[in-house]
Amino acid sequence: MKLHHSIYFFWTLVVLSLITRCSPSNLDRSELPPPLYHLPESHPLNKDQGYAFNTLTGDSIIPITQPNGAILPTNASVPAIGKKITIADQSIIEKSKLGTPRTVDFKSNQFKRDQAPKRIKINPQKLKVRSVGIKHNKIYFLNEMGDTIPTGVPIAATPIVNPIIQPVPRPGLAPRYKEVSNQDIKYMDEGQGISSSRIRSVMHDRRGDVWLGTWASGLDRYDGTRVTNYTINEGLAGNIIFVMLEDSNGHLWFGTYLEGIIRFDGHHLYNYSTQSGLSNNRIREIFEDSKGTIWIGSEGGGLTSFDGDSFTHYTVNEGLSSNRVTAIEEDSEGNLWVGTEDNGLNKFNGQTFTIYNSDHGLNGNSILDLMNDSAGHLWITYQDNGVSVFDGDFFEQYSTGGLLENRTVWCVFQDRKGDIWFGLDGQGVVRYDGQTWTGYTKEQGLSDEVIWDLAEDSKGNIWMATR
């Protein structure tokens, strides 16, 4: 035990000795290597006479001389005296002759309306009028399931009801500009928090939220700061949202491309499909008329009305020109206008269908959208045939400088100022203010030039659904 303590004491003395020898006070500065850089030197401030020589280099210090030859005093306040120049002193003003200005067209995306539209008068005697009470086709209507569906008469609507699962919202960043943007155009994509960049439909509701219907990622609700995404996991019937509507009761309607329609009352989702009495699950249009009736256009199921309890289907059996319904609108007299994908336009007064096609003045028979403007004129957009306007007696075709002619125009919309907007398939968006047609593409800041849908929010911003 004593030997152990002796060894421990010996090594303790050795360590203390080494520490003492290595302390800075015992270091021999001459044994240290030279520093890599010059160490800083300190010199006292000379406020009295100043230094005559540079203390670092030994060079003489030359005083600062002013333009007038006087020595500029340092470390002392110097009065600032400006030179006053009067306008009468014309000798100091340089004059040059103004050359001829050069005109540059910096708005090549605009076309001024310079002529009246081409007008084609309707001959009522040549229009086809079909009464609903008379069956015009002996073939019974079959839905996608192969079931026979009664048409022209009400049938019970039996939806599947699911409570909605409220997902956790995620942060939604504000829209931003493209680097090449030269207009006040901003965009949103996955980088700002939305679930997809392929937006098929857009809607602004009465609460101020913007709804985005995606091609395969369900629904996004954007409140300005947060994004809430709803999919089949939260109770939706499908993730492809083709069209949207907010009805007069504040209920939201969503048309899917494969799973019918969905009504959302804030708490539950009501899914209507062919199993519930719907004629077709591929929904192209949802519209509410002035009486509160919901009208549905489908890709193969004709025109359907919904009164809250039952469906009534109108097809070629009842006089509709085609079962492929793409657009629905109402005029001031309560007539329903129905656009089809392959056989023109229908006016439905509840008793008869009056059919208009290219033989009567339409640009073409494939109609994509309809919009009744504030003046009561019906705007019609086409696949590959641009736009026309119907005033009740004439179809009008405008010259737009190539912005709309022979284009596929997916949608038409009128904002609160009265300007009319058109969403094109690959050529961006066009705005018409009554005098000038203005086109916006990627050169002006659009993120994509396929515009599927348009909406306006409470601040007057125009939202564009892009591919």
C-alpha positions in Angstrom: 0.0 0.0 0.0 2.8 2.4 0.8 4.6 1.5 -2.4 1.4 2.3 -4.3 1.1 5.8 -2.7 4.8 6.5 -3.4 4.4 5.8 -7.1 1.2 7.9 -7.4 3.1 10.8 -5.7 6.0 10.5 -8.0 3.9 10.7 -11.2 2.0 13.7 -9.8 5.3 15.6 -9.3 6.3 14.8 -12.9 3.1 16.1 -14.4 3.2 19.3 -12.4 6.8 19.8 -13.5 5.9 19.4 -17.1 3.0 21.8 -16.8 5.2 24.4 -15.1 7.9 24.1 -17.8 5.3 24.6 -20.6 3.6 27.7 -19.0 4.0 30.9 -21.1 6.0 32.6 -18.3 8.8 30.0 -18.8 8.8 30.0 -22.6 11.9 31.3 -24.3 10.7 33.7 -27.0 13.8 33.2 -29.0 12.9 29.6 -29.6 9.5 30.5 -31.1 9.2 30.5 -35.0 8.7 34.0 -36.6 5.1 35.1 -37.1 3.5 34.6 -40.6 2.3 38.2 -40.7 3.4 41.5 -39.2 1.9 42.1 -35.8 -0.2 45.3 -35.5 1.4 48.4 -34.1 -0.4 51.1 -32.1 0.4 54.8 -32.3 -1.1 57.5 -30.2 -3.4 60.1 -31.8 -1.7 63.4 -32.4 -4.3 66.2 -32.2 -2.0 69.1 -31.7 0.4 69.4 -34.7 -0.1 66.1 -36.3 2.6 63.7 -37.5 5.2 65.0 -40.0 6.3 61.5 -40.9 4.5 58.2 -41.5 5.4 56.3 -38.3 5.2 53.0 -40.2 7.2 53.8 -43.4 9.1 56.9 -42.3 7.9 58.8 -45.4 7.0 62.5 -45.2 3.3 63.3 -44.9 2.1 65.7 -47.6 -0.8 67.9 -46.5 -4.1 67.8 -48.5 -4.3 70.8 -50.9 -7.7 72.2 -52.0 -8.4 73.3 -55.6 -7.8 76.9 -54.6 -4.4 76.1 -53.2 -5.2 76.3 -49.6 -4.2 73.6 -47.2 -7.2 71.5 -45.9 -7.1 71.5 -42.2 -7.7 68.1 -40.5 -9.1 67.3 -37.1 -11.0 70.6 -37.2 -14.5 71.8 -38.3 -14.5 73.5 -41.8 -17.4 75.7 -42.8 -19.3 74.4 -45.9 -19.9 77.3 -48.3 -21.7 76.5 -51.6 -21.6 78.4 -54.8 -24.8 80.1 -55.8 -25.7 79.9 -59.5 -28.5 82.0 -60.9 -30.7 81.0 -63.9 -29.5 84.1 -65.7 -26.1 82.6 -65.9 -26.8 80.9 -69.3 -23.1 80.2 -70.0 -23.0 77.2 -67.8 -26.0 75.5 -69.5 -25.2 73.1 -72.3 -27.7 73.1 -75.1 -28.3 70.5 -77.8 -31.0 70.3 -80.6 -33.7 67.6 -80.0 -33.6 64.9 -82.7 -36.6 63.2 -84.3 -38.2 60.6 -81.9 -38.4 57.0 -82.9 -41.7 55.2 -82.3 -41.3 51.7 -80.7 -44.3 49.3 -80.4 -43.8 47.9 -76.9 -47.3 46.4 -76.7 -47.2 44.0 -79.5 -49.6 41.8 -77.6 -52.5 44.3 -78.1 -54.9 44.6 -81.0 -57.1 47.7 -81.3 -60.7 47.0 -82.5 -60.8 48.9 -85.7 -63.9 47.5 -87.4 -67.3 46.3 -86.7 -67.7 42.5 -86.2 -69.0 40.3 -89.0 -72.7 39.7 -88.4 -74.7 36.7 -89.5 -78.5 37.0 -89.2 -80.5 34.0 -87.9 -83.3 32.7 -90.1 -85.8 31.3 -87.5 -87.5 29.3 -90.3 -84.4 27.1 -90.7 -83.9 26.3 -87.0 -84.9 22.8 -85.7 -87.3 22.9 -82.8 -88.0 19.7 -80.8 -90.7 19.2 -78.2 -89.7 17.5 -75.0 -92.9 15.5 -74.8 -92.2 13.7 -78.0 -89.6 10.9 -78.0 -87.2 11.6 -80.8 -85.1 8.4 -80.5 -86.5 4.9 -79.9 -83.3 3.7 -78.3 -83.5 3.7 -74.5 -80.7 5.5 -72.7 -78.1 3.2 -71.1 -75.7 4.5 -68.5 -72.1 3.4 -68.0 -73.2 0.5 -65.9 -75.4 -0.8 -68.7 -78.5 0.0 -66.8 -81.6 1.5 -68.5 -82.2 5.1 -67.3 -85.6 6.7 -67.7 -85.3 10.1 -69.4 -87.7 13.1 -69.3 -89.2 12.1 -66.0 -88.0 12.6 -62.4 -86.2 9.7 -60.7 -85.1 9.5 -57.1 -81.6 10.7 -56.3 -79.9 8.6 -53.6 -76.5 9.9 -52.7 -73.8 8.2 -50.6 -73.2 10.4 -47.6 -69.8 10.6 -45.9 -68.6 12.8 -43.0 -65.6 14.8 -44.2 -62.3 14.3 -42.4 -60.7 17.7 -41.9 -57.0 17.5 -42.8 -54.4 19.6 -41.1 -53.7 22.8 -43.1 -50.2 23.5 -44.3 -48.5 26.9 -44.8 -49.4 28.5 -48.1 -47.0 31.1 -49.4 -48.1 34.1 -51.3 -48.0 34.0 -55.1 -44.8 35.2 -56.7 -43.6 36.7 -60.0 -41.8 34.9 -62.8 -38.3 36.3 -63.5 -39.4 37.3 -67.0 -42.7 38.9 -65.9 -43.3 42.4 -67.2 -46.9 42.5 -66.0 -48.5 42.3 -62.5 -48.9 38.5 -62.9 -48.0 36.1 -60.1 -48.3 32.3 -59.9 -48.5 29.5 -57.4 -47.2 25.9 -57.6 -46.0 23.2 -55.2 -43.3 25.5 -54.0 -46.0 27.7 -52.4 -47.8 24.8 -50.8 -50.5 23.8 -53.2 -50.8 20.0 -54.0 -50.4 20.2 -57.7 -49.4 22.5 -60.6 -52.1 21.0 -62.8 -55.2 23.0 -61.9 -58.3 22.1 -63.9 -60.8 24.4 -62.2 -60.8 27.4 -59.9 -63.5 29.1 -57.8 -63.7 31.9 -55.2 -66.3 31.3 -52.5 -68.3 33.8 -50.4 -66.0 33.3 -47.4 -63.1 34.6 -49.4 -61.3 31.3 -49.9 -60.0 30.2 -53.3 -60.7 26.6 -54.3 -58.4 24.8 -56.7 -59.6 21.6 -58.4 -56.6 19.6 -59.5 -56.2 17.0 -62.2 -55.3 14.1 -59.9 -54.6 15.5 -56.4 -58.1 16.4 -55.2 -59.1 19.8 -53.9 -57.0 22.6 -52.4 -58.6 25.4 -50.3 -56.4 28.5 -50.0 -57.3 31.2 -47.5 -54.3 33.5 -48.2 -52.0 31.9 -45.7 -52.8 28.2 -45.5 -53.6 25.4 -47.9 -56.0 22.6 -47.0 -55.9 19.6 -49.3 -58.9 17.2 -49.6 -58.6 13.9 -51.4 -60.3 10.5 -51.4 -58.6 9.9 -48.0 -60.8 12.7 -46.6 -63.9 11.5 -48.2 -63.9 12.8 -51.8 -65.3 10.4 -54.4 -62.5 11.2 -56.8 -59.3 13.2 -57.2 -59.9 14.7 -60.6 -62.0 17.8 -60.1 -63.2 19.1 -63.5 -65.7 21.8 -62.5 -66.9 23.7 -59.3 -69.9 25.7 -58.2 -71.1 27.5 -55.1 -74.9 27.6 -55.0 -77.2 30.1 -53.5 -77.3 28.2 -50.2 -73.5 28.3 -49.8 -73.1 24.6 -50.6 -70.2 23.7 -52.8 -70.5 21.4 -55.8 -67.6 19.5 -57.3 -67.8 17.7 -60.6 -65.3 14.8 -61.0 -64.3 13.4 -64.3 -64.9 9.7 -63.4 -66.9 9.6 -60.1 -70.0 11.8 -60.6 -70.7 14.9 -58.6 -70.1 15.9 -54.9 -72.1 18.3 -52.8 -70.4 19.7 -49.7 -72.5 21.4 -47.0 -69.5 22.1 -44.7 -69.9 18.9 -42.7 -70.8 16.0 -45.0 -70.0 15.0 -48.6 -72.9 13.8 -50.7 -71.7 11.8 -53.7 -74.1 11.3 -56.6 -73.1 8.8 -59.3 -74.7 6.4 -61.7 -75.4 4.2 -58.7 -77.5 7.1 -57.3 -79.5 7.8 -60.4 -77.1 10.0 -62.3 -76.9 9.4 -66.0 -73.1 9.6 -66.4 -70.1 10.0 -64.1 -68.0 12.2 -66.4 -69.1 15.7 -65.4 -68.3 18.6 -67.7 -70.5 21.4 -66.2 -72.5 22.3 -63.1 -74.8 25.4 -63.2 -77.5 26.9 -61.0 -80.4 28.8 -62.6 -82.4 31.7 -61.3 -84.9 29.4 -59.6 -82.2 27.5 -57.7 -82.3 24.3 -59.8 -79.0 22.6 -60.3 -78.2 21.6 -63.9 -75.5 19.1 -64.8 -73.8 18.5 -68.1 -72.0 15.2 -68.6 -69.9 13.5 -71.3 -72.5 11.2 -72.7 -75.4 11.5 -70.2 -77.0 14.6 -71.7 -78.5 17.4 -69.6 -79.7 16.7 -66.0 -81.7 18.8 -63.6 -81.6 18.3 -59.8 -84.3 19.8 -57.5 -82.8 18.6 -54.3 -84.6 15.2 -54.3 -84.7 13.9 -57.8 -82.9 13.9 -61.2 -84.6 14.6 -64.6 -82.5 13.6 -67.6 -82.8 15.3 -71.0 -81.1 13.5 -73.8 -81.5 13.1 -77.6 -84.7 11.2 -76.7 -86.2 14.5 -75.5 -84.8 16.6 -78.4 -81.3 17.6 -77.2 -78.9 17.8 -80.1 -76.2 15.7 -78.4 -75.7 13.8 -75.1 -72.2 15.3 -74.8 -72.9 18.5 -72.8 -70.0 20.9 -72.2 -71.5 24.2 -71.1 -74.7 25.6 -69.6 -75.9 29.3 -69.3 -79.2 31.1 -68.6 -80.4 34.3 -70.3 -82.6 37.1 -68.9 -85.8 35.4 -70.0 -85.0 32.2 -68.1 -84.1 30.2 -71.2 -81.3 27.7 -70.7 -78.5 27.6 -73.3 -76.7 24.3 -73.6 -73.5 23.8 -75.5 -72.4 20.4 -76.8 -69.1 18.9 -77.8 -70.1 17.7 -81.2 -73.5 19.1 -82.3 -73.8 22.9 -81.7 -76.0 24.9 -79.3 -79.4 24.3 -77.8 -81.9 26.8 -76.4 -84.2 25.1 -73.8 -87.3 26.9 -72.5 -88.6 23.9 -70.5 -90.8 22.7 -73.3 -88.7 22.7 -76.5 -85.1 22.5 -77.6 -84.2 24.9 -80.4 -81.0 23.8 -82.1 -78.3 26.1 -83.6 -75.3 24.8 -85.5 -72.7 26.0 -88.0 -75.4 26.1 -90.7 -77.1 28.9 -88.8 -74.0 31.0 -88.0 -72.0 29.3 -85.3 -68.2 29.3 -85.9 -68.3 25.5 -85.4 -70.2 22.7 -83.7 -67.8 21.9 -80.9 -68.6 24.3 -78.0 -66.5 24.5 -74.9 -68.0 27.4 -72.8 -70.8 29.9 -72.7 -71.2 33.2 -70.8 -74.1 35.7 -70.8 -72.5 39.1 -70.3 -73.9 42.2 -68.5 -75.4 43.5 -71.8 -77.3 40.2 -72.3 -75.1 38.9 -75.1 -74.1 35.3 -75.2 -70.4 34.6 -75.7 -69.6 31.2 -77.2 -66.1 29.6 -77.2 -65.2 26.8 -79.5 -62.6 24.1 -80.1 -60.4 25.3 -83.0 -62.8 28.1 -84.0 -62.2 30.9 -81.5 -65.1 33.0 -80.2 -68.5 34.4 -81.4 -71.3 36.5 -79.8 -75.0 36.0 -80.1 -77.4 39.0 -79.4 -80.6 37.1 -80.1 -80.8 37.9 -83.8 -77.2 37.9 -85.1 -74.1 35.9 -84.5 -71.1 38.2 -84.4 -67.5 37.3 -85.3 -64.8 39.8 -84.1 -61.4 40.4 -85.7 -58.8 40.1 -82.9 -55.6 40.3 -84.8 -55.0 36.6 -84.6 -55.3 36.4 -80.8 -58.5 34.3 -80.9 -59.2 33.4 -84.5 -59.0 29.6 -85.1 -58.0 29.0 -81.5 -59.3 26.5 -79.0 -60.8 28.7 -76.2 -61.5 26.7 -73.1 -63.3 29.3 -71.0 -64.8 32.8 -71.1 -65.4 35.0 -68.0 -66.5 38.6 -67.3 -65.0 40.5 -64.4 -66.6 43.2 -62.2 -65.2 46.0 -64.4 -66.9 44.5 -67.5 -63.7 43.2 -69.1 -64.1 39.8 -70.8 -61.4 37.2 -70.4 -60.7 34.1 -72.5 -58.5 31.1 -71.6 -56.8 29.5 -74.5 -55.3 26.1 -75.2 -51.6 27.0 -75.6 -51.8 30.7 -76.3 -52.3 32.1 -72.8 -55.2 34.4 -71.9 -56.8 37.3 -73.8 -58.6 40.3 -72.2 -61.2 42.4 -74.1 -62.2 45.8 -72.6 -64.6 46.7 -75.4 -62.0 48.5 -77.5 -58.7 46.5 -77.3 -57.8 42.9 -77.3 -54.8 42.1 -75.1 -53.0 38.8 -75.0 -50.9 37.5 -72.1 -48.4 34.6 -72.5 -45.2 33.5 -70.8 -43.5 36.7 -72.1 -45.8 38.7 -69.8 -45.3 36.3 -66.9 -47.7 33.4 -67.2 -46.4 30.2 -65.8 -48.2 28.2 -68.5 -50.2 29.0 -71.6 -52.9 26.4 -71.3 -55.7 28.2 -69.4 -58.6 25.9 -68.4 -60.6 28.1 -66.0 -60.9 31.7 -64.7 -62.3 33.2 -61.6 -62.2 36.6 -59.7 -61.7 37.1 -56.0 -63.0 39.8 -53.7 -60.1 42.1 -54.4 -60.6 41.9 -58.2 -57.7 39.6 -58.8 -58.2 37.2 -61.7 -57.2 33.6 -61.0 -56.2 31.3 -63.9 -56.2 27.5 -63.7 -53.3 26.3 -65.8 -51.9 22.9 -66.9 
